[in-house]
């Protein structure tokens, strides 16, 4: 289960994250991680030097003013730095063991497209209160504070893209809101189902139970064999898979839905095991016309059809209900009720 905490400057995200710690929830700090990685990662340092020039570091010490000057020069520069730093942060988060993450610019920077979250929590506060908090915290003028706020997405837009809200205005009880948040996330999670693929093992699997050291899964077939899987197994939820197109990536459930509409929710009419590459590509072009011919290979098409057949043969034909997020975000870890 992955949850992102976001919100504009001065909303009080850090305070909410501190309160979450009281409930045993540790939150990965994206900003702190980025600073740490820019100091410690040799590959990231090299990538930043290639982008900004050797002067961005003196030895292994990041020259913050050089970086700041480059960032403020244009929005394009900011995006170029994000494209270098954010993949490193995303990899670090995925390897960290954390399930909750804090990012002030989750949507602004497109970081939400690098990692799939079960839920996104927006921490909100009235504008004037945010201004006063930032002025007091950083010792800057009202004008400078407003400039910083206006560089971010409007709070209303961030809230619209989020699935949950915590109001941090000094009046609403934060602890009560956190308890309700945890309850609602767990309740939603229990109503969902996760279908998994495990590298090196045939077929698909249904997630039954998530333990501290392993997952208990069940084969999606008539035998319904149960088995444990562990951290070193390469496991991925079908809800987290997308397919390349000439434009934006398309979630797997949408591709399966299109295939289901073509086949009338029956097993695939094409024998993918015997079909030639040309037949596979012509067939798939009817399902996803603008698929990326260079990055989607014949084996990918075969795998898609295989998964489709397994799902249909097990009575799963409403792919949106089974695999798509219910609140606007991709879902990684779903469990049976």
C-alpha positions in Angstrom: 0.0 0.0 0.0 1.5 3.3 -1.0 0.2 6.7 0.2 1.5 10.2 -0.9 1.2 13.2 1.3 1.2 16.5 -0.6 0.1 20.2 -0.2 1.3 23.7 -0.8 4.0 25.5 1.1 2.9 26.5 4.5 0.1 23.9 4.6 1.8 22.0 7.4 2.6 18.7 5.7 5.6 18.1 7.9 3.5 18.5 11.0 1.0 16.0 9.8 3.8 13.6 9.0 5.1 14.0 12.5 1.7 13.2 13.9 1.5 10.1 11.6 4.7 8.8 13.3 2.6 8.5 16.5 0.5 5.9 14.8 3.5 3.9 13.7 3.6 5.4 10.2 7.0 6.5 8.9 6.9 8.9 6.0 9.6 9.1 3.3 10.7 12.8 2.8 11.3 13.4 -0.9 13.0 16.7 -0.4 15.4 15.4 2.2 16.1 12.3 0.0 16.9 14.5 -3.0 19.4 16.5 -1.0 21.0 13.3 0.3 21.2 11.6 -3.1 22.7 14.7 -4.7 25.5 14.5 -2.1 26.0 10.7 -2.0 25.1 9.3 -5.4 28.1 9.4 -7.8 25.8 8.7 -10.8 23.5 11.5 -9.9 26.4 13.9 -9.4 27.7 13.0 -12.8 24.3 13.6 -14.4 24.0 17.0 -12.8 27.5 18.0 -14.0 26.5 16.9 -17.5 23.5 19.2 -17.3 24.8 22.2 -15.4 28.5 22.0 -15.9 31.4 20.9 -13.6 30.9 24.0 -11.5 27.8 22.6 -9.9 30.1 20.6 -7.6 33.4 21.4 -5.9 34.7 18.0 -5.1 31.6 16.2 -3.8 30.0 19.3 -2.4 26.9 20.6 -4.2 27.1 24.3 -5.0 23.6 25.3 -4.1 23.7 28.7 -5.5 24.8 27.4 -8.9 21.8 24.9 -8.8 19.4 27.6 -7.6 20.5 30.0 -10.4 19.9 27.4 -13.0 16.5 26.4 -11.6 15.2 30.0 -11.5 16.3 30.8 -15.0 13.3 29.0 -16.6 10.6 26.4 -16.1 12.4 24.3 -18.7 15.6 24.2 -16.6 13.5 23.2 -13.6 12.0 20.3 -15.5 15.5 19.2 -16.8 16.7 19.0 -13.2 13.6 17.1 -12.2 14.1 14.6 -15.0 17.6 13.9 -13.5 16.8 13.9 -9.8 13.3 12.5 -9.6 14.1 9.1 -11.1 16.8 8.6 -8.5 14.4 9.6 -5.7 11.8 7.3 -7.1 14.2 4.3 -7.1 15.4 5.2 -3.6 11.8 5.2 -2.3 11.0 1.9 -3.9 14.0 0.3 -2.3 13.5 2.0 1.1 10.7 -0.2 2.5 8.6 2.9 3.2 4.9 2.9 2.1 4.1 6.6 2.8 5.8 9.5 1.0 5.8 13.3 1.4 6.2 15.5 -1.7 5.4 19.2 -1.9 5.4 19.1 -5.7 3.9 15.7 -6.3 1.7 16.9 -9.2 3.6 20.0 -10.2 6.7 18.0 -11.1 4.9 14.9 -12.5 6.4 12.7 -9.7 2.9 11.1 -9.3 3.5 9.5 -12.8 6.8 7.9 -11.7 5.3 6.0 -8.8 1.8 4.6 -8.4 0.0 5.4 -5.2 -3.1 3.8 -3.6 -4.1 7.2 -2.1 -3.0 10.8 -2.2 -3.6 13.0 0.8 -3.7 16.8 0.4 -2.9 18.8 3.5 -4.8 22.2 3.2 -4.8 25.4 5.1 -6.3 28.9 4.5 -4.0 31.1 2.3 -3.5 33.8 5.0 -2.4 31.2 7.6 0.0 29.6 5.1 1.5 33.1 4.4 2.0 33.7 8.1 3.5 30.3 8.7 6.1 30.7 5.9 7.0 34.3 6.9 7.6 33.2 10.5 9.5 30.0 9.6 11.8 31.4 6.9 12.0 35.1 8.0 11.0 36.4 4.6 8.6 39.1 3.4 5.0 38.7 2.5 5.8 39.5 -1.1 8.4 36.8 -1.3 6.1 34.3 0.4 3.3 35.0 -2.1 5.8 34.6 -4.9 6.7 31.1 -3.7 3.1 30.1 -3.2 2.2 31.3 -6.7 4.9 29.2 -8.3 3.1 26.0 -7.1 -0.2 24.6 -8.3 -3.2 26.2 -6.7 -4.3 24.4 -3.5 -7.7 23.8 -5.1 -6.1 22.0 -8.0 -3.9 19.8 -5.8 -7.0 18.9 -3.7 -9.0 18.1 -6.8 -6.3 15.6 -7.9 -6.1 14.0 -4.4 -8.3 11.3 -2.9 -8.2 12.5 0.8 -7.9 15.8 2.6 -6.5 16.8 6.0 -7.4 20.4 7.1 -4.6 21.9 9.1 -6.1 25.2 10.0 -5.5 25.1 13.8 -9.2 24.4 14.4 -9.8 21.0 13.0 -8.4 18.1 15.1 -5.5 16.6 13.3 -5.4 13.3 15.2 -9.1 12.7 14.6 -8.6 13.3 10.9 -5.6 11.0 10.8 -7.5 8.2 12.5 -10.3 8.7 9.9 -7.8 8.7 7.1 -6.2 5.5 8.2 -9.6 3.8 8.7 -10.9 5.0 5.3 -7.8 3.9 3.4 -7.8 0.4 5.0 -11.5 0.1 4.3 -11.1 1.0 0.7 -8.1 -1.3 0.4 -10.1 -4.2 1.7 -12.7 -3.8 -1.0 -10.2 -4.1 -3.8 -8.5 -7.0 -5.4 -4.9 -7.3 -6.5 -4.0 -9.5 -9.5 -0.3 -10.2 -9.6 2.4 -11.4 -12.1 5.5 -13.1 -10.7 8.6 -13.1 -12.8 9.7 -16.7 -13.7 6.4 -18.2 -12.7 3.6 -18.9 -15.2 0.1 -17.5 -15.0 -1.4 -14.9 -12.7 -2.0 -14.7 -9.0 -4.5 -13.2 -6.6 -3.1 -11.5 -3.5 -4.7 -13.0 -0.4 -2.7 -11.6 2.5 0.1 -9.2 3.0 2.4 -10.0 5.9 5.5 -8.4 7.3 7.9 -10.7 5.5 5.9 -12.1 2.6 2.8 -12.2 0.6 0.4 -15.1 0.4 -0.9 -15.5 -3.1 -3.3 -17.9 -4.9 -3.0 -19.1 -8.5 -5.7 -17.7 -10.7 -6.8 -21.0 -12.1 -9.0 -24.0 -11.2 -6.4 -25.4 -8.8 -6.2 -22.2 -6.7 -2.9 -23.2 -5.1 -1.7 -21.0 -2.3 1.9 -20.1 -1.7 4.1 -17.5 -0.1 6.2 -15.0 -2.0 9.1 -13.0 -0.7 11.0 -9.7 -1.2 13.4 -11.2 -3.7 10.6 -12.4 -6.0 9.9 -9.9 -8.8 6.2 -9.2 -8.2 4.1 -6.6 -10.0 0.4 -5.8 -9.8 -1.4 -5.6 -13.1 -2.9 -2.3 -11.8 0.5 -0.8 -12.1 1.2 -1.8 -15.7 0.8 0.5 -18.7 1.5 0.0 -22.4 3.5 2.4 -24.6 1.7 4.4 -27.2 2.9 7.2 -29.5 1.4 9.6 -27.0 0.9 8.9 -23.3 1.1 5.4 -21.8 -2.2 3.6 -21.5 -3.1 1.7 -18.3 -3.3 -2.0 -18.8 -6.9 -2.2 -17.8 -7.9 0.1 -20.7 -6.1 -2.1 -23.1 -7.7 -5.3 -21.7 -11.1 -3.5 -21.9 -10.5 -2.7 -25.5 -9.5 -6.3 -26.2 -12.6 -7.5 -24.3 -14.9 -5.3 -26.4 -13.3 -6.7 -29.6 -13.7 -10.3 -28.5 -17.1 -9.9 -26.9 -15.7 -10.7 -23.4 -14.8 -14.2 -24.6 -11.3 -15.8 -24.8 -9.1 -14.4 -27.6 -9.9 -15.6 -31.1 -6.2 -15.4 -32.0 -4.0 -18.3 -31.1 -1.1 -16.2 -29.8 1.1 -19.3 -29.4 1.0 -20.1 -33.1 0.5 -16.6 -34.6 3.3 -15.0 -36.6 4.7 -11.7 -35.6 2.8 -10.0 -38.4 -0.4 -11.5 -37.3 0.2 -10.4 -33.7 0.9 -6.8 -34.6 -2.0 -6.6 -37.0 -4.3 -8.0 -34.3 -3.0 -5.7 -31.6 -3.3 -2.6 -33.9 -7.1 -3.2 -33.8 -7.0 -3.2 -30.0 -4.6 -0.2 -29.5 -4.1 1.5 -32.8 -1.4 4.0 -31.7 0.7 1.5 -29.8 4.5 2.2 -29.9 5.8 -0.1 -32.6 9.3 0.2 -31.4 8.8 -0.4 -27.7 6.0 -2.9 -27.7 7.4 -6.2 -28.9 5.7 -9.4 -30.0 6.3 -11.1 -26.7 4.5 -8.2 -24.9 1.5 -8.7 -27.1 1.6 -12.5 -26.4 1.8 -11.8 -22.7 -1.2 -9.4 -22.9 -3.3 -12.0 -24.7 -2.3 -14.7 -22.3 -3.3 -12.6 -19.3 -6.5 -11.6 -21.0 -7.4 -15.3 -21.5 -6.6 -16.2 -17.9 -8.7 -13.3 -16.5 -11.7 -14.1 -18.8 -11.5 -17.8 -18.1 -11.7 -16.9 -14.4 -14.8 -14.8 -14.8 -13.0 -11.4 -14.7 -14.3 -9.3 -17.6 -14.9 -6.0 -15.8 -11.2 -4.9 -16.1 -11.9 -1.4 -14.9 -13.5 -2.5 -11.7 -10.8 -5.1 -11.0 -7.7 -3.3 -12.1 -8.4 0.4 -12.2 -8.0 2.7 -9.2 -11.3 3.8 -7.7 -10.2 7.2 -6.6 -8.0 8.5 -9.4 -4.7 6.8 -8.6 -3.2 3.5 -9.6 -3.3 0.9 -6.9 -0.4 -1.4 -6.1 -1.5 -3.5 -3.1 -5.1 -4.6 -3.1 -6.6 -7.3 -0.9 -9.7 -9.3 -0.7 -12.3 -8.3 1.8 
